[in-house]
């Protein structure tokens, strides 16, 4: 899975420093928004032809890892 995460890039000079796919101006959030709108992976690839299936997988892994953080209860 770490190979997939190499597809996610963060550049402070691009897209406001938001995570993007392979240095393109396609943000991880763009991919996730399309899924949330009900598109299938195939439809996402049709809408964003520069993407590859591994880019979609990388977006999902990245989002899952960002949300999976411990919460300390005091």
C-alpha positions as CSV (number, residue, x, y, z in Angstrom):
1,X,0.0,0.0,0.0
2,X,2.9,2.4,0.6
3,X,3.5,2.2,-3.2
4,X,0.0,3.6,-3.7
5,X,0.6,6.4,-1.4
6,X,3.6,7.5,-3.5
7,X,1.0,8.6,-6.0
8,X,-0.2,11.3,-3.6
9,X,1.8,14.5,-3.7
10,X,1.6,17.6,-1.6
11,X,3.1,20.8,-2.9
12,X,2.4,24.1,-1.1
13,X,2.5,25.9,-4.5
14,X,-0.1,23.7,-6.0
15,X,-3.8,23.6,-5.2
16,X,-3.2,25.4,-1.9
17,X,-1.1,22.6,-0.6
18,X,-3.9,20.1,-0.7
19,X,-3.0,16.5,-1.6
20,X,-3.1,15.8,-5.3
21,X,-2.6,12.8,-7.6
22,X,0.9,12.4,-9.1
23,X,1.6,16.1,-9.2
24,X,-1.5,16.9,-11.3
25,X,-4.1,19.4,-10.4
26,X,-6.5,16.7,-9.5
27,X,-7.0,16.7,-5.7
28,X,-7.7,13.6,-3.6
29,X,-10.8,15.5,-2.5
30,X,-12.0,15.7,-6.1
31,X,-11.9,11.9,-6.5
32,X,-13.6,11.4,-3.2
33,X,-16.3,14.0,-4.1
34,X,-17.1,12.1,-7.3
35,X,-17.5,8.9,-5.3
36,X,-19.8,10.7,-2.8
37,X,-21.9,11.9,-5.7
38,X,-22.5,8.3,-6.6
39,X,-20.1,7.7,-9.5
40,X,-18.5,4.3,-9.9
41,X,-14.7,3.9,-10.3
42,X,-15.2,3.5,-14.1
43,X,-17.2,6.7,-14.2
44,X,-14.5,8.6,-12.3
45,X,-11.9,7.4,-14.8
46,X,-14.2,8.5,-17.6
47,X,-14.6,12.0,-16.0
48,X,-10.9,12.3,-15.3
49,X,-9.1,10.5,-18.1
50,X,-5.6,11.3,-16.8
51,X,-6.3,9.1,-13.8
52,X,-5.5,5.4,-13.4
53,X,-7.2,2.9,-11.3
54,X,-4.3,2.9,-8.9
55,X,-4.8,6.7,-8.4
56,X,-8.3,6.0,-7.2
57,X,-7.0,3.3,-4.8
58,X,-4.3,5.7,-3.6
59,X,-7.0,8.3,-2.9
60,X,-9.0,5.9,-0.8
61,X,-6.0,4.6,1.1
62,X,-4.8,8.2,1.8
63,X,-8.3,9.2,3.1
64,X,-8.5,6.1,5.2
65,X,-5.1,6.7,6.8
66,X,-5.9,10.4,7.4
67,X,-9.1,9.5,9.3
68,X,-7.6,6.6,11.2
69,X,-5.9,8.4,14.1
70,X,-6.0,7.7,17.8
71,X,-8.2,9.9,20.0
72,X,-7.0,10.4,23.5
73,X,-9.8,10.3,26.1
74,X,-9.0,12.1,29.3
